[in-house]
């Protein structure tokens, strides 16, 4: 049976306890024909950097071919820029064909959490992650899940350091940006291990490429969505809720709350956006130790799936109907549940931008 690993205890997996985790990870791959790396839907910089770093580790140490995949599309401007500038070859999950002796390594995600579409009959060798979202780890030969870390890229960097593997600029750049995006909020969700990884990688990374990724050019619909969110935002004490009824890309919900949580009158920011046949949710908080992922999971309940970190979380709810009334009913229920979870059930909302001022500004 696979075991969840909590720092600093090592994963045993039936092997001698003196071996480091990176040793155990590599030892189980010596006889495989190829390693395929998968992650969660709409992979973010942390998952992209982690897959690239592990692929480099396996190829350098074992000489075994690897490939990276993407589950769904990559739409956020910075993430697309990262893929393009670092020339990441990503195979769509639904196009993967497996050969005899091939194994799968799941990175920055866990099985059966609703965050991926990988079929259940693949040979899953390892799960390497830092999320608290509980997954089905039964029977996975190698598991290294460290919720104490701010980024999965930090864990992968530790593997590379342990194995004394030379890290080329392309890999260091991906790992650097992956860690940065996970710990850049305030208060920072970073440990000394995360900061140590960044200090180690910084001299090796291409700083110009990191700057290009950070400042990726934004499409027109980014501003359309931002306007929708501003017009629909209501403040409930220290919570701001924004609804977007036409969300072109699921990642944009996260962009909205990253922006809204900086408002000095709130501690929580929630955005819900209709994207296809789903209501995509993203949550941010400026508070420490509140476990936003657990909170959103409780609020969503059986309506859908949710999870995340201490100060960042996300989820989605399948829509049985996309009519205006059906979506508004779901929004009202989520608002009620969220206010109840924060002990503000009777709080009345106020518009972020009063309607009169909004109309005057449009004239």
Secondary structure, 3 states (H helix, E strand, C coil): CCCCCCCCCCCCCCCCCCCCHHHHHHHCCCCCCEEEEECCECCCHHHHHHHHHHHHHHHHHHCCCEEEEEECCCCCHHHHHHHHHCCCCEEEHHHCCCCCCEEEEEECCCCCCCCCCCCCCCCEEEEEECCCCCCCCCCCCEEEECCCCCCHHHHHHHHHHHCCCCCCHHHHHHHHHHHHHHHCCCCCCCCHHHHHHHHHHHCCCCHHHHHHHHCCCCCHHHHHHHHHHHHHCEEECCEEEEEECCCCCCCHHHHHHHHHCCCCCCCEEEEEEEECCEEEEEEEECCCCCCHHHHHHHHHHHHCEEEECCCEEEEEEECCCCCHHHHHHHHHHHHHHHHHHCCCCCCCCEECCCHHHHHHHHC
